[in-house]
Amino acid sequence: MATAKTKPTATTLKPLDLLKNPKQREVIYGLTDRRNDHWLIKANDWLLDHQTFNLKDKSRFFHSLKLLVNSGVQFTRALEMLADRTQHVRFSRVLKTVAYDMQQNGLSFSGAIQKHPSIFSESEVKMVYSGELTGKINATLEAIATQLQKNIELEMRVKSALMYPATVVAAIILAGAAVMLFIVPKLTTLFSELGGELPLSTRLLMGASDFLIGYWWLLLFVVAGVISWFIQWKNSEDGRRSWHRFILDFAPTRELVSNIQVTKISQNFATLMAAGIPLSKALRVMGEIIPNKIIGDNIFDIEMKVRNGASLHQSFLEAKDIDSVVGEILEVGEKTGHMAEVLQKLGDQYDLEVEAQLKNLSTIIEPIIILFVGIAVAFLIFAVLMPIFGLQDLFAATA
């Protein structure tokens, strides 16, 4: 008589089986005891628990969750379904943990996801919490998904505009390092054997090559130290604000950055208002959503003014770091009663302007890079060929 096959459990699965398919074992963070697991499983789990999770997948999750809940699927069951469907093991475990906390510990969805700040940001948690308070959780989930998608599209356009110059600069650095390490030393040997006084450019090139060969480790140490210090400084509270202030005031890109901020403010505010989130809470959430801390501080100041009875549009007009067009549009929205619609139109208009400016930025950067490459190549040619021509004249005079 055939026996029914049983689903393998964590205790019956071999380490190699779990390494091949880690989703075979269900892990609830904070509950599952993994202390006695095989070291291979522990090492694999550490890598899985530190997987990165991108905005595109998160946007898809919120959209799918909204569709399932609207279809009548129980909230926790929808989370479990999405956990089984995703190929991202870490996110699957997080969703199963969230479902467990809601079922067994009585937490709300916002309270459960708040325990996973590396996946769900504070602004997303507060948006979900506001949706739970207002009873419009479905609209809030759709709003989060929509806004994440818009942020992704804007981020991709900015990265695309900077990809070409970054690639060219990296290629120049690698090519220069190769010349310094492999070509210049051979020329140095040749010039030393033939004698003669070398031009200043050639001596500078040879000196730079000797330094790079002899002290490459020191150069790497200094570069790594500077990058580490900059990252640490930029992540500090004062450093982040100083950096964001510099970005806002940097003359060559000031207009582009201002338009990007208007786009983010308009689109985020429109999304929050359309989701039915109260004005004061919408301002609080928006202040946390906006990446630039200076703009975020301006929005928090606006929230306090609105709480004290000031009008919304006038508070935006008084904000020194936010384009006055936002306040003017809000005044129209307050008079017509269509706040979300006019904000969305403003965001769409500035989104098109940002796209055009990014294309122009690429067009402007390209000739600057070509000029930079030309100067670098001309210096190398001058530094290498001038002593060769000098040696040729020396040979001719000797003959």
Secondary structure by P-SEA (a helix, b strand, c coil): cbbbbcccccccccaaaaaaccccccccccccccccccaaaaaaaaaaaaccccaaaaaaaaaaaaaaaaacccaaaaaaaaaaacccaaaaaaaaaaaaaaaccccccccccccccccccaaaaaaaaaaaaacaaaaaaaaaaaaaaaaaaaaaaaaaaaaaaaaaaaaaaaaaaaaacccaaaaaaaaaaacccccaaaaaaaaaaaaaaacaaaaaaaaaaaaaaaaaaaacaaaaaaaaaaaaaccccaaaaaaaaaaaaaaaaaaaaaacccaaaaaaaaaaacccaaaaaaaaaaaaaaaacccaaaaaaacccccaaaaaaaaaaaaacaaaaaaaaaaaaaaaaaaaaaaaaaaaaaaaaaaaaaaaaaaaaaacaaaaaaaaaaaaaac
